[in-house]
């Protein structure tokens, strides 16, 4: 049982480190450490809005990273006499 408990503890630590890393990123890059709201409900709203912005930024980053590689084949380059496909 001791080995299983140690393995579970290490797995929990890995997950906790990932979450704390995202919180640190939010503080550095998105200004989560600058929240000055006094009421708990407004603090929660500000945090939820920042998390939404973080998720949208990650989604846009993924979309734009895939755009040139995956979808450039579907847009032709127009030349005076012919159409040339990029693929």
N, C-alpha and C positions, 0 to 999 in steps of 0.2 A: 504493500500500500504506500510505502514511503516514496518509492520511485514514481508511482502514478501521481501522487500529490505534487511532487517536485516538477514533473512534466506539465501538469495542469497549471502550476504557478508560473512556470516559464512561458507557457502559451498566453496566460493572462497578461504577463508583463509585456510581451510582444504587441499584443493588441492595444494595451494602454499606451505604449510608446507611439504607436501609429496615431492614435487619437490625440495625444498631447502634441505631437508634431504638427498636426493640422491646426490645432488651436494656436500654436506658436506662429504658424504661417499666417493665420488670420490676424494675429496681433501685429506682426511685422508688415504685412503687405496690404491689409485691408483696414487697418486702424481699429481693431477690436479693443485695443488697450486705451483708446480715446473715448470710450463710452462714458458720458457724464450724466446720464439720466438718473433721477432720484427714485422714482417709483419702480417697483418690481415689474409691473406690466409693461412700462415703457422700456425698461432694460431688456426684457424678453423680446419685445418687438424689434428693438435695434439689433440684437444678436441674431434673431431669425432673419432679418433683412440682410445682414452681412453674410450669413450662411447661404442665403439664396444667391447673393452676388458671387460668392466663391464658387458655387455649383455652376452658375451660368458661365463664369469665366473658364472653368475647367471644360465645360461642354463646347464653348466656342473655340478653345485651344485645340480640342480634339477634332472638331469640324475643320478648322483651317489647316491642321497638320495633315489631314487626309485629303484635302481638296486637290492639291497639285498632283499627288501621286495617283489617286484613285479615279478622279473624274476628269482629268485633262484630256483623256482619250475621246471624250464625247463632244468636245468643242473643236470644230475645224478651224484651221488657220486659212483665212481667205487670201488668195493671191489673185492677181489680175485675171489670169486665164483659167485657173483650176482651183479646186478645193483640195487642200492637203490635210490629211488627218494626222494627229500627233502620234498615234500608236503605230 
